[in-house]
Amino acid sequence: MGTLVVVLLLAVAGWIVWKLVKDPDKNDDGVVDAKDVVAAAKEVAVEAKAHAEKAAEVAVEKVKKARKPKAPKV
């Protein structure tokens, strides 16, 4: 379990770094500082939530489809 948490944290940190590599000055104040890291982390949180919601919707649809009652045989 601990390994999974570490891998997940590293993935999120990498995602934040990727956001900062693409656009280092998030708040356009001319300096790359902690505020930019916070802004990148917030963007990652919003994107992760959207991906999680989409995955949950797909999973629910699969479960609904699997539980669909079959027509009775006549």
One Martini backbone bead per residue (centre of mass of N, CA, C, O) as a GRO file, in nm:
protein
   74
    1MET     BB    1   0.058   0.063  -0.020
    2GLY     BB    2   0.299   0.257   0.002
    3THR     BB    3   0.389   0.236  -0.293
    4LEU     BB    4   0.134   0.355  -0.418
    5VAL     BB    5   0.155   0.631  -0.284
    6VAL     BB    6   0.429   0.709  -0.399
    7VAL     BB    7   0.353   0.687  -0.696
    8LEU     BB    8   0.124   0.894  -0.686
    9LEU     BB    9   0.294   1.135  -0.586
   10LEU     BB   10   0.493   1.132  -0.826
   11ALA     BB   11   0.282   1.180  -1.045
   12VAL     BB   12   0.179   1.453  -0.941
   13ALA     BB   13   0.452   1.595  -0.942
   14GLY     BB   14   0.500   1.557  -1.246
   15TRP     BB   15   0.250   1.712  -1.336
   16ILE     BB   16   0.336   1.981  -1.214
   17VAL     BB   17   0.602   2.009  -1.363
   18TRP     BB   18   0.478   2.005  -1.645
   19LYS     BB   19   0.320   2.267  -1.609
   20LEU     BB   20   0.580   2.440  -1.553
   21VAL     BB   21   0.723   2.386  -1.823
   22LYS     BB   22   0.504   2.503  -2.012
   23ASP     BB   23   0.422   2.731  -1.764
   24PRO     BB   24   0.597   2.899  -1.527
   25ASP     BB   25   0.411   3.174  -1.535
   26LYS     BB   26   0.097   3.172  -1.418
   27ASN     BB   27   0.056   3.493  -1.302
   28ASP     BB   28   0.222   3.712  -1.466
   29ASP     BB   29   0.477   3.855  -1.272
   30GLY     BB   30   0.788   3.759  -1.375
   31VAL     BB   31   0.786   3.521  -1.153
   32VAL     BB   32   0.911   3.222  -1.024
   33ASP     BB   33   0.707   3.075  -0.771
   34ALA     BB   34   0.498   2.950  -0.535
   35LYS     BB   35   0.240   3.054  -0.676
   36ASP     BB   36   0.284   2.882  -0.933
   37VAL     BB   37   0.271   2.606  -0.795
   38VAL     BB   38  -0.014   2.638  -0.684
   39ALA     BB   39  -0.152   2.679  -0.957
   40ALA     BB   40  -0.064   2.406  -1.076
   41ALA     BB   41  -0.198   2.231  -0.855
   42LYS     BB   42  -0.487   2.327  -0.914
   43GLU     BB   43  -0.498   2.227  -1.204
   44VAL     BB   44  -0.448   1.931  -1.137
   45ALA     BB   45  -0.695   1.894  -0.953
   46VAL     BB   46  -0.908   1.954  -1.168
   47GLU     BB   47  -0.820   1.736  -1.372
   48ALA     BB   48  -0.838   1.491  -1.182
   49LYS     BB   49  -1.138   1.521  -1.121
   50ALA     BB   50  -1.236   1.490  -1.412
   51HIS     BB   51  -1.115   1.207  -1.458
   52ALA     BB   52  -1.261   1.066  -1.222
   53GLU     BB   53  -1.550   1.124  -1.313
   54LYS     BB   54  -1.530   0.981  -1.585
   55ALA     BB   55  -1.454   0.702  -1.473
   56ALA     BB   56  -1.710   0.669  -1.300
   57GLU     BB   57  -1.916   0.686  -1.529
   58VAL     BB   58  -1.814   0.443  -1.686
   59ALA     BB   59  -1.850   0.237  -1.457
   60VAL     BB   60  -2.155   0.275  -1.419
   61GLU     BB   61  -2.237   0.196  -1.706
   62LYS     BB   62  -2.123  -0.092  -1.692
   63VAL     BB   63  -2.299  -0.185  -1.456
   64LYS     BB   64  -2.573  -0.127  -1.580
   65LYS     BB   65  -2.532  -0.312  -1.826
   66ALA     BB   66  -2.481  -0.577  -1.657
   67ARG     BB   67  -2.772  -0.543  -1.486
   68LYS     BB   68  -2.949  -0.586  -1.706
   69PRO     BB   69  -3.235  -0.718  -1.770
   70LYS     BB   70  -3.350  -0.998  -1.895
   71ALA     BB   71  -3.540  -1.144  -2.105
   72PRO     BB   72  -3.786  -1.348  -2.099
   73LYS     BB   73  -3.860  -1.664  -2.167
   74VAL     BB   74  -4.116  -1.810  -2.397
   0.00000   0.00000   0.00000
